[in-house]
Amino acid sequence: QGQLVESGGGLVQAGGSLRLSCAASGRTFSRHGMGWFRQAPGKERESVAAIGWTGGVTYYADSVKGRFSISRDNAKNTVYLHMNDLRPEDTAVYYCADTDTDSWGQGTQVTVSS
């Protein structure tokens, strides 16, 4: 199993945008599905978006549809989460995961101020 390292989190005002990145090590990244999850204080971890290994199949939680976009660059072993029109309720620690191996990154904090 490889290692996953998220980056790109931070503090942003409501309506702003962020791009999260998840860099993966390991030679099998390009053949695995990947997902972004988030966990807000006092809440359970929830799935935000997912993408198949070819990039052709994607999933979005209803709460982020039309605002978030997941993509991947297999040549760079990286998956991205583009987040637009951020809302205070998007505040959470965001994790990326290899959905085939159940490997997880350490998370990156996203805080949206009103």
C-alpha positions as CSV (number, residue, x, y, z in Angstrom):
1,Q,0.0,0.0,0.0
2,G,1.2,3.5,-0.8
3,Q,1.1,6.7,1.2
4,L,-1.4,9.5,0.7
5,V,-0.6,13.1,1.6
6,E,-3.3,15.8,1.5
7,S,-2.6,19.5,1.1
8,G,-4.4,22.7,0.2
9,G,-6.6,23.3,3.1
10,G,-6.9,26.6,4.9
11,L,-9.2,29.4,6.0
12,V,-11.4,30.9,3.5
13,Q,-14.5,33.2,3.5
14,A,-17.9,32.0,2.5
15,G,-18.2,32.0,-1.2
16,G,-14.5,31.4,-1.7
17,S,-12.7,28.5,-3.3
18,L,-10.0,26.0,-2.5
19,R,-8.3,23.2,-4.3
20,L,-7.2,20.2,-2.2
21,S,-4.5,17.9,-3.5
22,C,-3.8,14.3,-2.5
23,A,-0.4,13.0,-3.6
24,A,-0.1,9.2,-3.6
25,S,3.0,7.1,-3.6
26,G,3.0,3.6,-5.0
27,R,2.8,2.2,-8.4
28,T,-0.8,1.1,-8.3
29,F,-2.4,4.5,-7.8
30,S,-3.5,4.8,-11.5
31,R,-5.5,1.6,-11.2
32,H,-7.4,2.5,-8.0
33,G,-10.5,4.4,-7.3
34,M,-10.0,7.4,-5.0
35,G,-12.3,9.4,-2.8
36,W,-12.5,12.5,-0.7
37,F,-14.2,12.4,2.7
38,R,-14.7,14.9,5.5
39,Q,-15.4,15.0,9.2
40,A,-16.7,18.0,11.0
41,P,-16.4,18.3,14.8
42,G,-19.0,16.1,16.5
43,K,-20.1,14.5,13.3
44,E,-19.3,11.2,11.6
45,R,-17.0,11.0,8.6
46,E,-18.9,11.4,5.4
47,S,-18.2,10.7,1.7
48,V,-17.8,13.9,-0.4
49,A,-16.7,12.7,-3.8
50,A,-15.2,9.7,-5.5
51,I,-13.6,9.0,-8.9
52,G,-12.8,5.8,-10.8
53,W,-9.3,4.9,-11.9
54,T,-9.9,6.2,-15.4
55,G,-11.5,9.4,-14.2
56,G,-14.6,8.6,-16.1
57,V,-16.9,7.7,-13.2
58,T,-17.5,10.2,-10.4
59,Y,-19.8,10.5,-7.4
60,Y,-20.8,13.6,-5.4
61,A,-22.7,13.9,-2.2
62,D,-25.9,15.9,-2.7
63,S,-24.5,18.6,-0.4
64,V,-21.6,19.4,-2.7
65,K,-23.1,18.8,-6.1
66,G,-22.6,21.7,-8.5
67,R,-19.9,23.2,-6.1
68,F,-17.2,20.6,-5.8
69,S,-15.4,18.8,-8.6
70,I,-13.1,15.8,-8.3
71,S,-10.3,15.1,-10.8
72,R,-7.1,13.1,-11.0
73,D,-3.8,13.2,-12.8
74,N,-2.5,9.6,-13.0
75,A,0.8,10.9,-14.4
76,K,1.3,12.9,-11.2
77,N,-0.2,10.3,-8.9
78,T,-2.5,13.0,-7.6
79,V,-6.2,13.5,-7.0
80,Y,-7.8,16.9,-6.6
81,L,-10.9,18.3,-5.0
82,H,-11.9,21.6,-6.4
83,M,-14.2,23.4,-4.0
84,N,-16.2,26.5,-5.1
85,D,-18.8,28.5,-3.3
86,L,-17.7,27.3,0.0
87,R,-20.1,27.5,2.9
88,P,-19.5,27.5,6.7
89,E,-21.1,24.0,6.8
90,D,-18.2,22.8,4.6
91,T,-15.8,23.3,7.5
92,A,-14.2,20.0,8.3
93,V,-11.1,17.9,8.1
94,Y,-10.9,16.5,4.6
95,Y,-9.3,13.2,3.9
96,C,-8.5,11.4,0.7
97,A,-8.6,7.6,0.5
98,D,-7.7,4.9,-1.8
99,T,-11.1,3.1,-2.0
100,D,-9.6,-0.1,-3.3
101,T,-7.0,-0.6,-0.5
102,D,-8.8,1.5,2.2
103,S,-5.7,3.6,2.7
104,W,-6.1,7.1,4.1
105,G,-4.2,10.3,4.3
106,Q,-3.7,12.3,7.5
107,G,-6.3,14.9,6.6
108,T,-6.2,18.7,5.9
109,Q,-8.3,21.3,7.7
110,V,-10.8,23.4,5.8
111,T,-12.4,26.3,7.6
112,V,-15.0,28.5,6.0
113,S,-15.9,31.7,7.8
114,S,-19.2,33.4,7.4
